[in-house]
Amino acid sequence: MANLNKVMLIGRLTREPDVKEFDNGGKVAELGFAVNNRRRNKESGEWEDVPVWLHLKAFNHQNGRQLADLAANNLHTGRLVYVEGHLALEEWTGKEDGKKHSRTVVYVDGLEFLGGGHGKEGGPGEGKAGEAHEPAAGEAPARKRGRKPAEAVADAAPF
């Protein structure tokens, strides 16, 4: 039986990246992220956006993909981003309450900057090819140029 664990999202950061460094030199950027689901309000009959709040983690990898650094240097609250990743279940025992906890997290495999705004480091296209690309003025986002398999994903409405 085949398995597939792939997530494709377009949404906005809900807080500044929280970067943590490990003793072995590794790094992770934890991101708050929100996407909208559209649904019809039963009372008014009008369409409304319903936010879905997600927790994302972007790691620096030994194979050269420095996604934690890319996120820390370029992503800020409100930034519109296309994210590809996979789901992971994190489980732990609470230090204060001793209870078992769990949450589903999106581990980031790739980022693409959408919309306006630049990171701390400056201009568009910051980062390695294929990991992130901000379209130049008048250029369609990569997902519309055929580089990303997300043609059916519409741009997220502003929050």
C-alpha positions, 0 to 999 in steps of 0.5 A: 500500500502506497503512502503520501505525506505532502502539504502545500499551503499559501498563507501568512505568518502569524508571528516572527520566526522563533529560531533555536540552535542545537548543541550539534550546530543544527538550527530550527525556525518555528513559525506560526502560520494561518490559512483560510478555509471558505465556507457559507455562513448558515445564518446569513448565506454569505461566504466567509473566511475561517482561519486555520492556525498551524505550527511549522518547523523549518530546519537547516539540513546537512545537504545544504538546504538552510531553511531555518536561516532562510525563514529567519532572514526573510519571513516576518509577521503577515508575510504571504508565503507558499510552503511545501512540507510534510506532516509530523506528529510530535509527542512529549510529556509536560514538565509541569503537569506530567501529562502526555501532549501531542500536536501535528506539525508541518515540517517545511521542505520548501518555501516560496515568498509571495506578495510584497516585502523583503527580508532583513537581507534585502532583495528578491530571490534570496536563498538557494534556487528551488527553495525560495524565489520572490517574483520580480515585478510583473513576473508570475509566481513560480507555481503559476510558471509551472515549477510547483505542482500547485496550479489549483491553489488560489492565492490566500485572501488577506487576514 
